[in-house]
Amino acid sequence: MKALGWGIAILAIAVAGWLGVKNQQLRQQLTAQQEEVAPPLVEPESTPPVAAEPAPETSVPVAEAAPTEVKPAPEEKKDAEKEKKRAREKRMVKAQLGIIMDMAYKPLYDELKIAPETVESMRDLIVEAANRDRIAAEKAMKKKDTPASAVKRIQDENKAWLYDELGKVLSKEELAGYEAYEDYAEQILYENLLDGQLTMMARGLTPEGRETVKEVFAEELMVAINAFEASEELYTMDGFNDAQLSALNAGLQRLRFSVAQDQYDQAAGFTSQVEQMFKAMSDRE
């Protein structure tokens, strides 16, 4: 599984991040509006009080006091809520990784024609390896002083772990099929991710034009990202996005003479939008 760490999101990072911020803002606005129009919880003052009839004097046995419920301290409650939130976020990340990994590996699952329970075990291992890559890349990006080559060494270790674990659930023939497919998985993943982005952001592309553009961009992304991850450049979001933008511009140079002008303009407009999003995400001054 080459270069399938933090980089698996490719251009989806920018769009998904922007949409996430917008959705959060919308939820906050809706909550505020609901609070403003909420009805009062007390009865209107105009309602006259109703005098209660005196109760007859009867002997009522006194019930024993119920044991006082011990409520958790505010700090304990906050810690429990944080833990639940972290667990929920981990599940969401793994679910998202599963969707992305399926883009790359579903053709392999279908091709191998293996039992459904074996596919499930295989998929779980691939997602776990991708998650380990993601964690390593995320830590490096937070530190901002880790060479990209150091992250790649961890990813190579994760790849070796994955291969060993797959050997426990696949036959020799199935494992050989997986190993051969690895040469194509990255290209397939990038093309699938780009297809969705181009559909949203370059709507003037014809179906044939989109196929050509995503193939060229995917090839250039593979080259640029692999080169970045093998370098001594610091592993930062800016560095990663620079590699992606460089790939898109290299792709544009190839597309200039291989597609019609209107299709080239669509690809160029897409690249320009991505560049603006990367600038918005940048930590640079």
Buried (B, 14 or more C-beta within 10 A) or exposed (E): BBBBBBBBBBBBBBBEBEEEEEEEEEEEEEEEEEEEEEEEEEEEEEEEEEEEEEEEEEEEEEEEEEEEEEEEEEEEEEEEEEEEEEEEEEEEBBEBBBEBBBBBBBBBBEEBEBEEEBBEBBBBBBBBBBBBBBBBBBBBBEEEEBBBBBBBEBBEEBBEBBBEBBEEBBEEEBBEBBEEBBEEBBBBBBBBBBBBBBEEBBEEBEEEBBBBBBBBBBBBBBBBBBBBBEBEBBBBBBBBBBBBBBBBBBBBEBBEEEBEEEBBBBBBBBBEBBBEBBEEBEEEE
